[in-house]
Amino acid sequence: FALFVLSAWLQTQFTIDSSLAHVLLAFTLMGIGWACILGPSTVAALSSVPESMGAVAMGSSWTLHNVGGAIGLASGIVIYHFYAQTNFIAGYNAAMWLLVASSLAALIIILVGMHKSKSFF
């Protein structure tokens, strides 16, 4: 999620004159962030249930993933349309600020959860 925060923040800085290197760096960080999340979340879903319930765990995990994505996309589109009345870049940057905030919130929740779970051992 730290990579998502950094990627989205870089995307909030996009302008009509953004360099190709800036755009590629932002999207590369997002791709690496996805790679760091999807694999471990799949392993966590499968390892949290008995083997006979693996299909249910994967179905539930991906359903939540898709519902969360749909809610995030819908929220981003609403914000984009509100700010894009002036221009495309303004709407895009505003939607990316939503991604910065939601990714940062997820990162904080994960870090707090990890800290609390360590105190039980």
C-alpha positions as a Markdown table, in Angstrom:
| # | Residue | x | y | z |
|---|---|---|---|---|
| 1 | Phe | 0.0 | 0.0 | 0.0 |
| 2 | Ala | 3.0 | 2.3 | 0.5 |
| 3 | Leu | 3.7 | 1.9 | -3.2 |
| 4 | Phe | 0.1 | 2.7 | -4.0 |
| 5 | Val | 0.4 | 5.9 | -1.9 |
| 6 | Leu | 3.6 | 6.9 | -3.7 |
| 7 | Ser | 2.2 | 6.0 | -7.1 |
| 8 | Ala | -1.1 | 7.9 | -6.6 |
| 9 | Trp | 0.8 | 10.9 | -5.1 |
| 10 | Leu | 3.0 | 11.0 | -8.2 |
| 11 | Gln | -0.2 | 10.9 | -10.3 |
| 12 | Thr | -1.6 | 13.9 | -8.4 |
| 13 | Gln | 1.3 | 15.8 | -9.8 |
| 14 | Phe | 0.5 | 15.0 | -13.5 |
| 15 | Thr | 0.2 | 18.0 | -15.7 |
| 16 | Ile | -0.3 | 18.4 | -19.5 |
| 17 | Asp | 3.6 | 18.7 | -19.6 |
| 18 | Ser | 4.4 | 15.7 | -17.4 |
| 19 | Ser | 7.4 | 13.8 | -18.7 |
| 20 | Leu | 7.2 | 10.2 | -19.9 |
| 21 | Ala | 9.6 | 9.2 | -17.1 |
| 22 | His | 7.2 | 10.7 | -14.5 |
| 23 | Val | 4.2 | 8.8 | -16.0 |
| 24 | Leu | 6.1 | 5.5 | -16.3 |
| 25 | Leu | 7.5 | 5.7 | -12.8 |
| 26 | Ala | 4.0 | 6.4 | -11.3 |
| 27 | Phe | 2.4 | 3.5 | -13.2 |
| 28 | Thr | 5.4 | 1.1 | -12.6 |
| 29 | Leu | 5.0 | 1.7 | -8.9 |
| 30 | Met | 1.3 | 1.0 | -9.1 |
| 31 | Gly | 2.0 | -2.3 | -10.9 |
| 32 | Ile | 4.6 | -3.4 | -8.3 |
| 33 | Gly | 2.1 | -2.4 | -5.6 |
| 34 | Trp | -0.5 | -4.7 | -7.1 |
| 35 | Ala | 2.0 | -7.5 | -7.4 |
| 36 | Cys | 2.9 | -7.1 | -3.7 |
| 37 | Ile | -0.8 | -7.2 | -2.6 |
| 38 | Leu | -2.5 | -9.8 | -4.8 |
| 39 | Gly | -0.1 | -12.7 | -4.2 |
| 40 | Pro | 0.0 | -12.4 | -0.4 |
| 41 | Ser | -3.7 | -11.8 | -0.1 |
| 42 | Thr | -4.4 | -15.0 | -2.1 |
| 43 | Val | -2.0 | -17.0 | 0.1 |
| 44 | Ala | -3.6 | -15.4 | 3.2 |
| 45 | Ala | -7.1 | -16.3 | 2.0 |
| 46 | Leu | -6.2 | -19.9 | 1.3 |
| 47 | Ser | -4.1 | -20.5 | 4.4 |
| 48 | Ser | -6.8 | -19.1 | 6.7 |
| 49 | Val | -9.2 | -22.0 | 6.1 |
| 50 | Pro | -9.1 | -25.8 | 5.9 |
| 51 | Glu | -8.1 | -27.2 | 2.4 |
| 52 | Ser | -11.6 | -28.3 | 1.8 |
| 53 | Met | -12.8 | -24.7 | 2.0 |
| 54 | Gly | -10.2 | -23.3 | -0.4 |
| 55 | Ala | -12.7 | -22.6 | -3.2 |
| 56 | Val | -15.0 | -20.7 | -0.8 |
| 57 | Ala | -12.1 | -18.7 | 0.6 |
| 58 | Met | -10.9 | -17.7 | -2.9 |
| 59 | Gly | -14.5 | -16.9 | -4.1 |
| 60 | Ser | -15.1 | -14.8 | -1.0 |
| 61 | Ser | -11.7 | -13.0 | -1.3 |
| 62 | Trp | -12.2 | -12.2 | -5.0 |
| 63 | Thr | -15.8 | -11.1 | -4.5 |
| 64 | Leu | -14.7 | -8.6 | -1.8 |
| 65 | His | -11.8 | -7.5 | -4.1 |
| 66 | Asn | -14.2 | -6.9 | -7.0 |
| 67 | Val | -16.8 | -5.1 | -4.8 |
| 68 | Gly | -14.1 | -2.9 | -3.3 |
| 69 | Gly | -12.8 | -2.1 | -6.7 |
| 70 | Ala | -16.3 | -1.2 | -8.0 |
| 71 | Ile | -16.9 | 1.1 | -5.0 |
| 72 | Gly | -13.5 | 2.7 | -5.4 |
| 73 | Leu | -14.0 | 3.2 | -9.2 |
| 74 | Ala | -17.5 | 4.7 | -8.6 |
| 75 | Ser | -16.2 | 7.0 | -6.0 |
| 76 | Gly | -13.3 | 8.1 | -8.2 |
| 77 | Ile | -15.6 | 8.7 | -11.1 |
| 78 | Val | -17.9 | 10.9 | -9.0 |
| 79 | Ile | -14.9 | 13.0 | -7.8 |
| 80 | Tyr | -13.4 | 13.1 | -11.3 |
| 81 | His | -16.7 | 14.4 | -12.8 |
| 82 | Phe | -17.0 | 17.0 | -10.1 |
| 83 | Tyr | -13.5 | 18.4 | -10.8 |
| 84 | Ala | -13.2 | 17.7 | -14.5 |
| 85 | Gln | -15.7 | 20.4 | -15.3 |
| 86 | Thr | -12.7 | 22.7 | -15.7 |
| 87 | Asn | -10.4 | 20.2 | -17.4 |
| 88 | Phe | -9.4 | 16.5 | -17.6 |
| 89 | Ile | -6.2 | 16.9 | -15.5 |
| 90 | Ala | -8.0 | 18.5 | -12.6 |
| 91 | Gly | -10.5 | 15.7 | -12.5 |
| 92 | Tyr | -7.7 | 13.0 | -12.7 |
| 93 | Asn | -5.6 | 14.6 | -10.0 |
| 94 | Ala | -8.6 | 14.9 | -7.7 |
| 95 | Ala | -9.4 | 11.2 | -8.2 |
| 96 | Met | -5.8 | 10.3 | -7.5 |
| 97 | Trp | -6.0 | 12.2 | -4.2 |
| 98 | Leu | -8.8 | 9.8 | -3.3 |
| 99 | Leu | -6.5 | 6.9 | -4.0 |
| 100 | Val | -3.8 | 8.5 | -1.9 |
| 101 | Ala | -6.2 | 8.8 | 1.0 |
| 102 | Ser | -7.7 | 5.3 | 0.7 |
| 103 | Ser | -4.3 | 3.6 | 0.2 |
| 104 | Leu | -2.8 | 5.5 | 3.2 |
| 105 | Ala | -5.8 | 4.5 | 5.3 |
| 106 | Ala | -5.4 | 0.9 | 4.3 |
| 107 | Leu | -1.7 | 1.0 | 5.1 |
| 108 | Ile | -2.3 | 2.5 | 8.6 |
| 109 | Ile | -5.0 | -0.1 | 9.3 |
| 110 | Ile | -2.6 | -2.9 | 8.3 |
| 111 | Leu | 0.3 | -1.5 | 10.4 |
| 112 | Val | -1.9 | -1.0 | 13.5 |
| 113 | Gly | -3.3 | -4.5 | 13.0 |
| 114 | Met | 0.2 | -6.0 | 12.7 |
| 115 | His | 1.3 | -4.1 | 15.8 |
| 116 | Lys | -1.7 | -5.3 | 17.9 |
| 117 | Ser | -1.3 | -8.9 | 16.7 |
| 118 | Lys | 2.3 | -9.0 | 17.8 |
| 119 | Ser | 1.4 | -7.9 | 21.3 |
| 120 | Phe | -0.6 | -11.1 | 21.8 |
| 121 | Phe | 2.5 | -13.4 | 21.3 |
